[in-house]
Amino acid sequence: MNAKKTKKIVVLATGGTIAGLAIDATKPQNYTAGQVRVADLLQGVAHDGIELLTEQVAQIDSKDMSFAVWQRLLARVEHWLEQEDVQGVVITHGTDTLEETAYFLQTVLHPAKPVAMTCAMLPANAPGSDGPGNLKDALAWVQVPGSQGVTVVCAGQVHAGNAVQKSHSHQRNPFTSQANVMHPAHLRVPSAAQVLGCVHGPRVELVQNHAGADGRLVRALMAQDAPHGWVVAGTGNGTLHHDLEAALLDAQKLGTQVLRASRCAQGGVQSREADMLSHAGSLTAVQARVALLLHLVAQ
């Protein structure tokens, strides 16, 4: 018998559309996420020669993802990857914040074993739901010799966890991969123990540059309930309206961390001599927010 096939694969479920149910299956866009338990999701999904272990880590719509759920998920992924007889981990997750969770897990863990995140764009009871196929592909991916790290397996494609981006709101294949993604060298990465020991996750707010961005929202929040950090999705090469930039510079003077990204889908931000606010390089704004949050945990 092939010894590799006797190893275990762990499926950790967090909810999402893949576990959603539509009231009327003919109108799959009207559904409630996170209704089907993980054991039921796996019914009918072939896994010959694999011993599957399952855990329901959360049961939420991924739009409601939180630092607390990330901590629970991180703890279970780390636990199972440490088991010698576990070949890999599959995570079911909603598509909306999947790219954030994937970046978080890959950055903190850099796992030597495969962690395949998967999802669906149609609820579980919709005709032709893509969930079972994506789940089957994810189970297959973690068995590929040499596979490692956090990936997103969806619609027949595999994306690196630190480079994936949701770029379409409703097509079956909503993800694309960014090029040349690197975690900014000036942002520290905490250990898993540091993340798990963090009682209250840092608050990092996200604001966008746009025509007429006057910085009023930044100033109002700084005056009443200042966050620990700001990420700003700048126009083009991370450029900012002068009023918004002034508000963020004032926030920085008060000790709040500020990080620039670009609202453009590709390309990120390049350094310029006149920069007064640090930037996140090739990261998207939501990845930059995760990176800054982790940096604050590590301090």
Secondary structure, 3 states (H helix, E strand, C coil): CCHHHHCEEEEEEEECHHHCEECCCCCCCCEECCCCCHHHHCCCCCCCCCEEEEEEEEEECHHHCCHHHHHHHHHHHHHHHCCCCEEEEEEECCCCCHHHHHHHHHHHHCCCCEEEEECCCCCCCCCCCCHHHHHHHHHHHCCCCCCCEEEEEECCEEEECCCEEECCCCCCCCEEECCCCCCCCCCCCCCHHHHHCCCCCCCEEEEECCCCCCCHHHHHHHHHCCCCEEEEEEECCCECCHHHHHHHHHHHHCCCEEEEEECCCCCCCCCCCCCCCCEEEEEEHHHHHHHHHHHHHHC
